[in-house]
Amino acid sequence: MIKIQAEIKTSFGKIVVEGSTINEVVTAINSFPENLIVELERIVLRMLSQSTNKEYEGIVKVTEEGPILVLKDASGITQYEAIALTLYFSKNRCSKPSTIRRLLEYSGIKLQVSSRLNEMAKRGLVFKPIPGRAEWALSPKGERWVEEEVLPKLKEAANR
């Protein structure tokens, strides 16, 4: 018997719908609640937030608005590190300068985000995934830097 599959890609993975006929697949998709994907994204974000909040306690708290740095001493990190951490813990590791600035202000850190992002781009730490849009993401080099240098330093400081 032939099975027909439809894959719906989401920010957290994919939803697979199967049926014997196209009509079965379409009927199944039409039976989804209108806000199914939004609700699933919220649930997944909450689950990820809980595990992230436990693992990085004393460094970052992931909220519905985004990651907020909760460092004992925010003066112990550079402006580049603060921006990189905000991007690292953001959904899709990507965000707009205004959102990064707002999240850092919640963290008690004030800085010129746009200027720092341009400097970080010259160093290869961030890039614009879609040229022309005001959205920045960590580059693979930036992710390695956060994982290999920034987070270990902050974890060590948080355990003191």
N, C-alpha and C positions, 0 to 999 in steps of 0.2 A: 504494500500500500504506500502511496506517495504521501509524504508530509510536506507541507508548505510552512515556511518560517518567515516571520517578519521581525527584524531587529530594530528596536527604537533606541538610539544612542542618547544617553543623558550625561550630565556632568559627573555622575558617580559610577557610570558603567553602562550596561545596556539591559533592556528588557526584551525578552524573546517571547513571541507569541506564535504558537503552533496550531495547525489545523489540517484537516484532510483536504479541504477545498479553500479556494480564495474567499468565498463567502463566509466560511467559519472563522477565518483569520480576521476579516473585516468586522464581522459581528462581535468577535471578542474584543477587538480594539475599541469599537464603538460603545461597548459596555463598560469601559473604564470610566471611573468618575472624572469629571472635568479637571479637577485639581490633583489628580493622582501623582504626577511627576513632581509637582511643587511639594506635596506632602512627603513623598519619598525622599526628596532632596533635604527637607527639614530634618527628617528622622536620621538620615545618614550623617548630616552635618552635626547633629546633636551627639550621635555615637562617636564620631571622629573627635569632636570637641572634648568629650569626656576622657577619651584615651590620651589625647594630646595634653589636656590640662593635667592629668596625672603624671605623664612622662616628663613634662617640662614645667612642673610646678616651681614657682619662684622665678620663672623666666617669662612665660607668656600664658595668657588666658584667652582662649578662643570663645568669642561671643557671637551672637547672630549678626552683629554689625561688622565683625572681623576680629583679627587678633589684637590684643592689647598687651603691651609689655608690662610686666609687673615686677621689674627688677628692684632689689633693695636699694641699689645705687645706680641710677640711670646715667650718672656722669662717668661710669666705668666703661661705657661703650662709645664708639665713634658714631658720627652721623651716618656714615655708610653702613655700619653694622645695624643700626636701628632700622634703617630703610630696608636692608636685606632681610632682617628677621621678620618685618611686617609682611614683605612679599612672600617669604618662605612659608609662613603660616596662613597666608591668604588663600581663598578658593582659587584653584588652578595656578597658584603662585604668580598671580597677575593682579594688577590694580591700577587705578587712576591716581595721579599725583594728589588730587584733592582728597581722595579717600585715605591715602597713606598719611597725609598731613593731619587729617582729623583723628585717625587712630593713634598717631604719635602724640597728638595733643592730649588725648585721653590718657596716654601713658605718662604725661608730664614732660614731654620732649617737644620743644618748639624749634623748627628749622626750616630753611628754604628747600623744600623737597625737590622742586623742578630743577634747580641748579645742581643739587647733589646727584639727581638721576642722570643728568647729562654728563657729569664727571664720571659717574659709575659706568655709563655706556662706553666712554672712551677707554676705560680699563677692562671692558669686556665682561662686567659683572651683571649687567642688565641689558635688555633690548626691547624694542617695540614689536610684539608679535604681528601686529597689523599696522604697517607704515601709514602714517597720516592720522591714526587714532591716538587719543591721549591715554594710552594704556601701556604700562610697562610690566615686564616679567623678568624673573631671574634667568640668566643664561645658565647653561650647564656648568660653566666655570663659577658663576655666582653661587649655585647650589652646592657645589663641592666646597667652596670657601666657607659657606655657612656651616655645612656638616662637619668639615674637618678642622676648622679653626675657631669659628665664632661660638658655636654651641658647646663644644668641649670646654672652652674657657669660661663660659657662663655657667655651665653645670658645676664646674669646680668651684666657682665663686658662690653659687647658691648653696652648696653643701658645707660651706665654712661656717 
